[in-house]
Amino acid sequence: MEKTDILSLSLPEVEKLVTDIGEPKFRAKQIYGWITKGMWGENMRNIPKSLQEKLNNVCEFRLPNVKLKLVSRIDGTVKYLFELIDGECIESVFMKYEHGNTLCISSQVGCRMGCKFCASTLLGRVRDLTPSEMLGQIIAAEKDTGERISNVVMMGIGEPLDNYDNTVRFLRLVSSPDSLNIGLRHISVSTCGLVNGIERLQNENLPITLSISLHAYDNEVRSSIMPINNKYGIEELLSACHRYYESTGRRISFEYTLIAGKNDTEEGAIALAAVLKKYMHSGIHVNLIPLNEVKETKLSTSKNVNAFKNKLISLGINATVRRRLGSDINASCGQLRRQSQKESI
Ligand code: SAH
C-alpha cells in the first residue's frame, strides 16, 4: 500500500489520519506543528514512540535534500539545488528584501512551455511537483537559513498553472494559520499566460498577486519568444487579465524581460503602454527584468532598461526595474539544474 505523503495534507486531513489509527484528535495539531518545522520521527518530542511508529507505517515525511548551496557574496542571496526523492533536482532562491525574506520556489521538474530565453525549459518537463514538494522547499530553506520566510514567489522552474491542482492545494496549505501561515497577499504566482488557468484561478478566492510573463508588446514578438502565444494571443491574455482584475480587485504584475533588439526600443515602450491600457485600463504594474543571458540562447541583454522604464512612466504606466540579486551565483531560472545535468552527462 502506498503511504500517505503527510506534508501534502491539511490539518483536518491529519486529524482524520490520526483518529483512523485509533489516536486522539489533539495529536494531529502537535504532529502538524512538527512537520511544518521540518521535524519527524523521534524529533517530534511530545509524540510517544508508539505513535511515531504507527505514523511511519501509514505515512511518510520527506523534505527536499540540499544537494548544492551557493551563497552570493554580493547580497547574501542563497541558491539551493534541492534533490527530491526520485533523484530529480529543482531550484529555490532565498532573497533578503527590506519587506522580508522571500523564497522563489519551483513548481515542476523542468517545463514544457519552451520560452526561448529560459534555461528551465531546455530539456522539457519531467514531472509535476506535489504540494508537499512545494511546501518542502520553504521548510527546508527556513531550516537551513534559520530564518523565517515571509514572502513566496512561484517563479522558479516550471509553469505553476500547468500544475494547477497541486499549485492551488499548495497555496491553501502554505497560507493556513495551522501551517506556515504565509499570507496570500505575500505570495506571487507567475505564469507565461495559460488563459484557462487564469480563468480558473479567478474563482478560487485566493488573494495572491498574479504575475504575467508578458515580455512583448505584440503577437509577432511574443510568438517568436514564447510558443504559448500561438495558443493564447496577447488580446486573449490581456482580456483574461482584465476580467481577473475586475473580479478579484488584485493588481496584476506584468513581467517584461528586456532583450536587446527584440523588445527594448522606445517604440516598444509606447506600444506596450498602449496595449496594456487598451485591455486593462488600470490595475497594471510593469516589472522590467534585465535578461539573464543563458549560454544556449543567442539573446542578449538590453542596456535600455532605464530609458524603457521612464518612457512607460511618462505614459502613465506604473513600472519598476527588478533588483538583480545573486548575479554572481547564477540565480535565475533553471540555470543551476541545467549545469548539474550537464556535469552528470
Ligand atoms: N513559468 C512561469 C514561472 C517561471 S519563470 C512564468 O513563465 O512566469 C519566472 C520569470 O523569470 C518569468 O517572468 C520568466 O519569463 C523569467 N525568466 C526566465 N528566464 C529568464 C532569463 N534568462 N532572464 C530573465 N528572466 C527570465
Residues whose N, C-alpha, C, O or C-beta is under 5 A from the ligand:
A	BS01	SAH	F117 C118 A119 M154 M155 G156 G158 E159 P160 S190 T191 C192 S213 E255 T257 I289 P290 L291 N292 E293 V294 C333
